């Protein structure tokens, strides 16, 4: 689980471990501070990915770490069921974390969840 994979930073107060899911949540908070509506957006790990969802709904987007500062963005396939092996469209975008999260949130606002 990616929550167990962490980056480590050392400061005056010791070592702090930050998971990938934590980094995604920080990106969501940064976008909210910039004025993008992120109300109800959640992030959780699933294998090596981080899933984004809205309120109590299923995940609508999947972020995949690709190495370095790059992440891939995939959206849930139309009609896919939770846990279905072909639940995700092919990777649509590769960019840095905050930009990928922003594109996912803007897209979900543009296409209402039914």
C-alpha positions as CSV (number, residue, x, y, z in Angstrom):
1,X,0.0,0.0,0.0
2,X,1.3,3.4,-0.9
3,X,0.5,4.8,2.5
4,X,3.4,2.7,3.7
5,X,5.8,4.1,1.1
6,X,7.0,7.5,2.3
7,X,9.4,10.2,1.6
8,X,11.5,11.3,4.5
9,X,12.6,14.7,5.5
10,X,14.8,15.7,8.4
11,X,14.3,19.0,10.2
12,X,15.1,20.4,13.6
13,X,12.3,18.4,15.2
14,X,13.5,15.0,13.7
15,X,12.4,12.9,10.8
16,X,9.0,13.2,9.3
17,X,7.5,10.6,7.0
18,X,5.0,11.8,4.3
19,X,3.0,9.2,2.3
20,X,2.0,9.7,-1.3
21,X,-1.6,9.9,-0.2
22,X,-0.6,12.7,2.2
23,X,1.1,14.5,-0.7
24,X,-2.1,14.2,-2.8
25,X,-4.1,15.6,0.1
26,X,-1.7,18.5,0.5
27,X,-2.1,19.2,-3.3
28,X,-5.9,19.2,-2.8
29,X,-5.5,21.7,0.0
30,X,-3.1,23.9,-2.1
31,X,-5.6,24.0,-4.9
32,X,-8.4,24.8,-2.5
33,X,-6.3,27.7,-1.2
34,X,-5.9,29.0,-4.7
35,X,-9.7,29.1,-5.1
36,X,-10.5,25.8,-6.9
37,X,-13.5,24.1,-5.4
38,X,-12.3,20.9,-3.7
39,X,-15.1,20.4,-1.3
40,X,-15.8,16.7,-0.7
41,X,-12.8,15.5,-2.7
42,X,-11.0,12.6,-1.0
43,X,-7.8,10.7,-1.6
44,X,-6.9,7.1,-0.6
45,X,-4.4,4.5,-1.7
46,X,-5.1,1.4,-3.8
47,X,-2.0,-0.7,-4.5
48,X,0.6,1.6,-6.1
49,X,-2.1,4.2,-7.1
50,X,-3.9,7.0,-5.3
51,X,-7.6,7.2,-6.0
52,X,-9.6,10.5,-6.0
53,X,-13.3,10.5,-5.2
54,X,-16.0,12.9,-4.4
55,X,-18.1,12.8,-1.3
56,X,-19.4,9.2,-0.7
57,X,-19.1,8.2,-4.4
58,X,-16.7,5.7,-5.9
59,X,-13.3,7.0,-7.1
60,X,-13.5,9.0,-10.3
61,X,-9.7,9.3,-11.0
62,X,-6.5,7.3,-10.4
63,X,-3.1,8.8,-10.0
64,X,-0.1,6.6,-10.8
65,X,3.5,7.6,-9.8
66,X,5.7,7.2,-12.8
67,X,9.0,8.2,-11.3
68,X,10.7,11.4,-10.4
69,X,8.0,14.2,-10.1
70,X,5.7,12.7,-12.8
71,X,2.3,11.2,-12.3
72,X,-0.2,9.7,-14.7
73,X,-3.9,10.5,-14.6
74,X,-6.6,8.0,-15.5
75,X,-10.4,8.3,-15.2
76,X,-12.9,5.6,-14.3
77,X,-14.2,3.9,-17.4
78,X,-17.9,4.5,-18.2
79,X,-20.0,1.8,-16.7
80,X,-17.1,0.2,-14.7
81,X,-17.9,-1.4,-11.4
82,X,-15.7,-1.1,-8.3
83,X,-12.9,-3.6,-8.4
84,X,-13.5,-4.5,-12.1
85,X,-10.1,-5.2,-13.8
86,X,-10.9,-2.8,-16.7
87,X,-12.3,-0.1,-14.5
88,X,-9.9,2.6,-15.7
89,X,-9.4,4.3,-19.0
90,X,-5.9,4.5,-20.4
91,X,-3.6,7.1,-18.9
92,X,-4.8,10.5,-20.2
93,X,-2.2,12.9,-18.8
94,X,1.3,12.8,-17.4
95,X,2.4,15.8,-15.4
96,X,3.6,16.9,-11.9
97,X,1.4,16.0,-8.9
98,X,-0.4,19.3,-8.3
99,X,-1.1,19.7,-12.0
100,X,-2.5,16.2,-12.4
101,X,-4.7,16.7,-9.3
102,X,-6.0,20.0,-10.7
103,X,-6.9,18.4,-14.0
104,X,-8.8,15.6,-12.2
105,X,-10.8,18.1,-10.1
106,X,-11.5,20.4,-13.0
107,X,-12.7,17.4,-15.1
108,X,-15.0,16.1,-12.4
109,X,-16.6,19.6,-12.0
110,X,-17.2,19.7,-15.8
111,X,-18.8,16.2,-16.0
112,X,-21.4,15.7,-13.2
113,X,-21.4,12.3,-11.5
114,X,-24.7,10.5,-12.1
